[in-house]
Amino acid sequence: MNKYKTLIWVFVMCIALGMLESAVVIYLREIYYPEGFAFPLKIMHEKVIFTEFIRELATLVILFSIALISGKNFIQRFAFFIFSFGTWDIFYYIFLKLLINWPDSFMTWDVLFLIPVTWIGPVLCPIVVSLTMIFFAIAIIRRNETNYQVCVSKYSWWFIIIGSILIYLSFTWEYSSYLITSMGLKNLLYNTDPVKLNELVGNFIPGKFNWILFIAGEFIIIAGISLILTTKSRQK
């Protein structure tokens, strides 16, 4: 199948996946936040938290599977993975807005992910990251449809990896710093008191997002993408 046709079907599948994701979140909010989602977070039952971890892992497995089926080599599979991830995430927010009129704005705070620790940030940030991933993926797939093979140097990968780490830190910085400051790193890692931890989670309200880390990470990733797209490709 032509890669553009594959891309269209992957796009449709990820829209459906975004709908399923939003449905689960709507159910959880009806149970735990009937008055409307807001921080501080409500304490969920351990089984619900564990199920959420498994659900997120299952979503990643689905996205990896889509990439493996769609691509013929590593770079193609990587492109389809980030395209799938970005499309799924954007339509997750689109469906939340259509179904429950949330978020109120692009600056509304949200819990973004739970693996390996809780990610928190304004809705604008995952949307920006997702758009970057989609653009990058389409650019790679488009070049692969020509008679040339996309070349990714080790320097490009370092740009992308370092930028991704900075963005990850921007999402986890405030929440992790809050827990470490409140409990101490050693206690948090080895002697976690569930009662104390639940109390801290129930009191946490995000206030200041680390925009410096986020913007730096985005610029570094874009630099890595630009390096890939401007590097002369070798003929297939």
N, C-alpha and C positions, 0 to 999 in steps of 0.2 A: 504493500500500500504506500502511496505517496506520503512523504512525511507531513505535508500540509494537511492532508486528509486525516492522518493520525492525530495531528495537533488539534484539529476540530473536535474529534471524538474524545480526546483527553480533556479538552475544554468543557465539553458537555458533561462528562463524568464528574469533573471536579465541581461544577456548578451543583450537581445533585449531591455530592459529598458535603458541600457547604450548607445545603439545605438541611441535611441530616444532622450536621453538627449544631446548627442553630436551633433545631427542634429539641435536641437534648438539653441545651442550655436554657431554653424557654421553660421546659418542664422543671428543671432544677430551680429556676427563679420563682416559678409559681409556688413551689414547695417551701423554699427557704427565704424568698424575698417577695412575698405577696404585695407589699407596699411599694415595690420597685427596688431594683438593684442599687446598692450604694455601699461604700466602705463605712465602718469596719466590716470585715467579713463575718458571716455567721459560721458557727462551728457545726460542721457536718458530721454525720455518723461515720465511723471508721470504714464501714463497708462501702459507703458512698464514695469516700475519698479514694479507697483502693480501686473501686470500679472506674473512677475517673482516670486514674493512672493507666489502667489497662485499656480504657477507651482511647486515650491519647496514643499509647503504643500501637494499638490496632490501626489507628488512622495513619501513623507513620509507615506501618507495614503495607497498607493499601497504596500509599503514595510511592513507596519504593517498588512495589510490584508493578504499578503503572509504568514507571520508568524502565524497569527491566524488560517488560514486554514491548515497549514502544521504540527503544533505541537499539542500534546495532553494535555500538561500541561504547566505551566508557564515557566519552565526552557527550555523545548523544543522550545516553541514559542520565547523565548529570543534568543536561539541559531540560529533559522531560521531567525530572524530579523537581527542579526548582520552579519550572512552569506550573506543574501540578500544585505544588505547595502554595505559590503565590495566588493562583486562581481560586483555590479552595478557601484561603484565608480571606480574600477580598469579598467573595460571595457569601461567606459566613456573616460578615458585617452587613452586607446588602440585605440579606434575608431578615436579620434581626431588626434592621430599620424598617423594612416593609411590614413585618408581622407585629412588632411591639413598639415601633417608633423609638428604638434605642440604637445607638447612643444619641444623647442630646446634641453633642457637637464632636468635632474631631479631637478636641482636647479632653474629652471624658475619659476618666481612668478606667482601666479594665484589667482583669486577670488574664494574661495572654497564654500562659502555658504552665505546666506543673513539673515538667521533667528537665533536669534532675532536681531543680528547686523552683519555687514559684517565681514566675516572670510577671512584672507589673509595669504598666506604662500607659500613656495616652493613646487612644485608638489611632490617631494620625500616624504613629510610628510603625506599627505592623503593616499599615496600608502602604507607607512609603517603601518599606523593605520588600513587600510583595510586588509592587510595581517595578522595583529594581530587578527582582528575580525574573519577572515575566519578560521585561525588555532584554535582559541578558540571554535568557533561554531562546527567545525568538531569533536573536541575532546569531547565536550559535547554529540553530537549526537551519536558518536561511543560508548560512555559509556552507553548511554540510550538504545542501541540496545542489551546490555547484560541483564542479570537477575538482575542487580543492578540499583538503582535509584541514580542519581547524587545528592550529598548534597552540598548546598552552604551556608556556615555560614555567619553570619552577618559581621564578620571580612573580609571575601572575598569580600562581597558587598561594604564595606567601601573602601577597596583597589581600586576596580574598579571605584567607584564613584569619589573618590578623584583624581585618575589618570586621569579620563575623564575630570574633571574640570580643571586640570592643562593643559591638551592638548588644551581644548577649550580656555583657557586664552592665550596660546602661539599663537593661530591663530588670536585672536582679540586684543592682547596687543598693538602692534605698532599703528594700525589704530585708536583704541579707545583713546589711549594716545595722539595721534596727534590731534584728534577732541577736546578732553577735554582741552588740553593745549591751543589750538587756540581759543576756544569759552568759556571755563569755563563750569564746569559740570552743574551748575544751568541753564545757558542759553541754553545749549544743550538739557536739559530735558524739560524745561518749556517755553522758549522764543526763540525757534529756528527760525532764520531768513533764509528762503529758499535760498535767493540769496547768503548770506554769506556761507551757508552750501555747496551749489553747487560750489562756488568758491574754498572752501577748498578741496572738493572732487576732483575737476579738477586740483589741484596742488599737490595732494598727490602721492609720489613715494616711495614705500617700500624700506627700506635700510638694516635693521638689524632684522633678525628673532630671537625670543626668544628661542634659542635652549635649554637653561637650563630648562625652564618650560616643553618644549616638551619631552626631554629625561627623565626628572624626572617622568613625567606622564606615559610614556611608561613603565619604569621600575616598577612603582607602580602597573600598570595594569597587567603586566606580573607576578609580585609577587602574585597578587590576583588570577590569572589564575592557577599558580603553586599550590597555596594553595587548590584550588578546586580540581585539578587533583590528588593531593597527599592525600586528605582526604578520609578515608575509606567510601565507599558508602554502603548504606543500601539495603538489598535485597528487590525486588519488591514483 
